[in-house]
Amino acid sequence: MKKPLQLASVLAIGALALTACAATPDGGPNGEETYSVTMAMGSGDTYTAEWWGWLAADNLGYYDDLGVDVNFVAAGGSGAALEQVIAGNADAGNPSAPAFGEAALVGLPVVNIFTYSSGAIFGIFVPESEGITDIAGLKGANIGISEVGGGEVAFLEAALRAEGIDPITDVKLIPIGDGGPETLAALDKGSVNAYSTAYNDIFALQTAGINLLDLTPSVYNTFPARGIITTQDTLASNAEGLKRLAKGTAMGMYFCLQNTDACLDMMKGALPAAFEENADGVSQGQLRFDLSLKQVNPADLNLMGAHDVAGTQEFLDLIRSTSPDYTEVEAKSVLNSDFLEYANDFDRASVESDAKAYVLQNG
């Protein structure tokens, strides 16, 4: 998500009457119960290079085996995905943590039932030629941002304040776009000394040959990145479908962590354009996939999807500090762990066997 959700529009969406999304089980081909779940994906594509847990579970038939029919729908972005969830048009979604956090802070009934990934979504970067090696060195700098109101601004301002730098008087924030030609021109000309944006935008610059140092504070790595987000109403009406979605996702993640090459291969098949290499043999897809191996890899393989309550609380408090319209929210109230034991109760040896047997298909 680039731009914070507009408070008025979010509240308007929250006022909509929620509609049930296939909470009633259908009969499967062998007479077993089959549940349906619509999952709104926060991108213009159904998958991106870090969403391999969901892709693998779908490709390998893990959801089908669990009796849940998961319909992945590209929503166009995190804000749009969250709107579909809140409106009841989707059972769940994977909006970025800032979108989820903002919704929680304006009182919408959102809940995270499975933390898929953790780590910084936004970062702070400087060209190697600037000679700046830490946040403190940014005092007096011109700092590029994607746009006024971009999601990275709250994180940037918090990092600056932590070093005693006033983000209003001690630096100048300049909109330079999200990794496209405008951004390249600003960095090449030296119009900005640093750039704060989403990591996805940085990958575009890296493939264009721009060398950047990452100054993002390490504490941001404790923050949630994406999860399986739903509402309290849908949680009550389609609990069985959601818990099976969580288990299938855990199985897909486990498969990929046993054979990363297999899931890279799946991603290349699903998103061939993202893996087109530049003259140096580097692709945006590969860079995103490499980062995801750190962000999706859970602290405990036996408890995939577990929430970092302290990290989530710090994250929510940081966002709340940026607007008087936000109310205080306890992380525990928007994190649900009821399905995690079930999600992790699967035959790991069988999944490991699947991982070993996978045959690469996309080079």
N, C-alpha and C positions, 0 to 999 in steps of 0.2 A: 504494500500500500504506500502510495506516495503522499497523498494529501489526507489530513485528518478528516474523519467523517463529520459532516455538518450536523450540529446538534439538533437543529429544528427538523431536518429531514429524518434523522434517526428516530426522534421521538414520534414523528408522524407514522413511520413504519411500525414502531412498537405499538401504536394504537390500533393497528389493523387486527381484525379478527383472525386468529390463527386457524389454519385448516389442517386436518390430519393428513399425513402422507403415508398411506398404506400401512396402517398399524395392524390391520387384520391379516393373519397369515393366509396364504393361498396353498392349495394342495400341490405338492411336487410330483414329479413323474412316477415316483414309487409310493405315493400316498403320504409322504412325510410333509410336515409343515414347512413352508417356505415364506420367509419374511422379505419385505421390500424396503430398501433404503435409498433415498436420493441424496447424493453427496455433491454439494456445490463447491467446485474447485476455484480457488482465487487466482485465476489466470485466464488469458485468452485462449490457452490450450488446455486440454483436459489434464495434461501432466506437464511438469517441468523437470529439469534434470536432477532435482533433489527429491522428487516424490516417488522414488523407486519402490518404497515399501507398499504403496497402494497399487502401483503398476504390476509388481510381481505377484501380489495376491490375486489380482484380477486375471492376469495371464495364466497363472498356474492353476486356476480353478479353486483356490482355497475358500473363497466366499461361497461358491456354489456348493462345495463339499459341506459347508457349515449350514446350508439351508437359508442363505440370505442372498437375495438378488440385489446387487449394488449397482445403481445407475450413476456413473460419474458424469457430471455436467460442467462444462467450462462456463464459469459465471462472468469472466471478463476482468476480474480483479478482486482484491480482498474486500473492499467495501461492498461491491455488488454481491459477492458470495454471502456476506453477513446479512445483507438485506433480504436475500432469499430465505435464509434460515429463520430470521426474525418474523418474516411475513408468513411462514409456514409453507412456503413453496418447496422447501428442501428440508429433509430430516436433519441433516448435518452439513457442515462445511469445514474448509480448512483455511479461513482467513488468517492473515498475519496477526501476530500478537498485538501490535498497536491497534488494529481495528477491533479486535476482541476486547482489549483493555478499555478503549474509549466507550464501547457499548456498555460495558459493566459499570463504568464510572458515571454514566448518565442514567443508570437505574434499569437498564433493559435486562430481561431474565436469561442472560446467556450463561452457559456452563461448559467447561472443558472436561470431557470424560476420558481423554487419552492424549497425553503430550507426545507428539510425534517427533519434534525436534527442538533443540535449545541452542542458544547462542545469538550473537549480535546479528540483527537484520541490517542495521545501519552502521556505518563506520566513519572514521575520520582519517583522511589520507593526505600525504604530501608528496610532491615530486621529489625524487632523490636529489635533484639539482638544487633544491632550496636549502638543504643543510639543516633542516628542522628535525629534531629527533624525539621530541616529546610534546605533550599538550602545552606545557608551560611556554614552549618556544613560539606558540601561536599568538602571544600578546602583540597587538599592533598589526596583525596580518589581515589581508583580504581573504576571506574564506568563501569558496564557492559552495552553493547549495543547489538542489535540483530546481526548487521553486519556492516562492514565498508560501509558507504554510506547509511545506513538505514534511513528511513524517520524521525525517532525520533531525529537524531543527530542535526538538525537545531534547534529544539525546546529546546533540552538539552543545547546546546551552548548558546542560547539566555538567558535562565534562569540563567545560570552560570554567564554570563557577567553582568546581572542585579544586581548581588550580588558582583560584583568586582572580580570574579574568572575567570582567563584566562583559557579557555578550552584546550589550548595547553600546557601551562607550569605548571598550578596549579593542574591539575588532569590527570589521565591516563584513556583513553577510551579503553575497552577491549571487543572484540566481543565474546559473549557467547551464541549465538543462540536465537531462538524465543520462549522460554518457554518449550523446550523439555528437554531430559536427560542432554545435555551439560549445559544448564542453571541451572538445579537443582544441578548438581555437583559443579558448580562454586559458587553458593550461599551456599551450604552445607559446602564446604571446606573453605569458607571465602576468596576466590580468589578475589572477588569484594565486595565493601562496599555498593554499590547501583546498581540499574538496571534501565535503561531507555529503554522503548519499547512501543509497542501498548498495549492498555488495554486488547485486546483479548488474548495476550500472558500471561498477569498477571492472567487471569481467570484459565488458565491451572495450574499455580503454586499454586493458592489458593485451587484448588480441590486436589492438591497433598500435602496439609497441610502446605505450606509456608505462614507465617504471615508477611505481608509487610505494611509499612506506606506509604501513598500517599503524596508526597511532591509537586505535580504538581501545579504551580502557578495558582491562581484562574482566572487570566485574560484569560487563555486559554479556559475557559468555554464560552467566548463570540465568539470564533472562529466557523465558519461553520464546520460541520462534513460531511454531505452528502446532496445532492439535486438532482433535476431532471436536468441533464446537457445535453445540445444539442449544435448545432452549429447555427450560424446566417443563413446559407443557409437552413438548415432543418426547422428552425423557420419560415422562409418565405414560404417554400413549403408545410409544414404540420402543420400550426398553429392550425387548428381546431382539429386535432387529439391530439396535445400536450395539448391544453387547456382542453380537456375532460379527458385526462390522469391526469392532475393536479386536476380537480374536484373530480374524482373518488378516487384519493389518499387522498385528504382532507377528504372525506367521510369515508374511511377506517380508517384513523387516529382518527377521531371523534368517530367512533364506538368503537375502542379499548380503548380510554380514558374514555368512559362511562362504559365499562365492560372489565377491564384488564384480568380477569380470562378467558373470552371468547377467547381473542387473545393469551394468554398463551397456552390455549388448542389447538388452531389452530397451533401454533408453535410446540407443542409436536407432533402433527400429521404429520407435514411437516418434522421435524428434530428430530426423536426419539432418535438417537444416541447422539445428543448434550445434551439431558436431562437425560442421564443415570447418576445416583447418585453415589458418592463415599461412603466410609464407614460411613462418617459423614452426609450423606443425602444431599450433595451439588453437583450441576451439573454446568458445564460451561454454558449450555444454560440458566439456571436460573439466574446466575450471569450477563450474558450479557443482559438478558431481564430486570432485575431489573435496571441496569444502563440506559438502553434505555428509561425507563419510565421518566427519568429526561431529557435525551437528545432530545427525540422526542417531548415531551410536549411543545407546543408553548407558547410564552409569552401572546398571545391573541388568545383564542379559536375561535374568530370571524374573525381572519385573519391568518389562518394556511398557512404555506408556506412563510410567510413574511421573508425578508432578514434583517440581521443586517449589515447595510452598514459600520458603524464604525468598528465593529468587523472584517468584511471581509477585510477592508482596512488595519487594523493592521496585520492581518494574511498574506496578500499579501506582505506587507512591510517586515515582518519577513523573509519570504522565499526569497525575493529579496536580502536581506542582506547576503545570504549565497553563492552567485555566481555572478561574474561579467558578466556572459552571460545573466542574467535576466534584462529586461527593466522595467521601472516604469509603473505601470498600476493603473488606477483609478477604485476602486471597482464598481462604478456606471456603468462603461462601460461593465462589465461582469455580471451584475445582471439585470434581466428583471422582472418587476412587473406587466406586462400588463394583465396577466391571473389571478391574485390573487383575484380580486373582483368576477370574474366568478367562480373561484374554491371554494369560500366560500359561494356562493349563492345556498344552497341546503336545503332541508327540514330536519332540525335538529331533530324535533320531531319524524319524521319517522325513522331516524337512531337510535335515543334513544329507540324507540320501538323495533327495531331489536336487539339492545343490551340486552334489558330486556328479550327478548324471546329466546335468544340463549341457546341451551342445550349442556352442556359439553359432549364431546365424547371420550376424551383421558385421563381419570383418574384425 
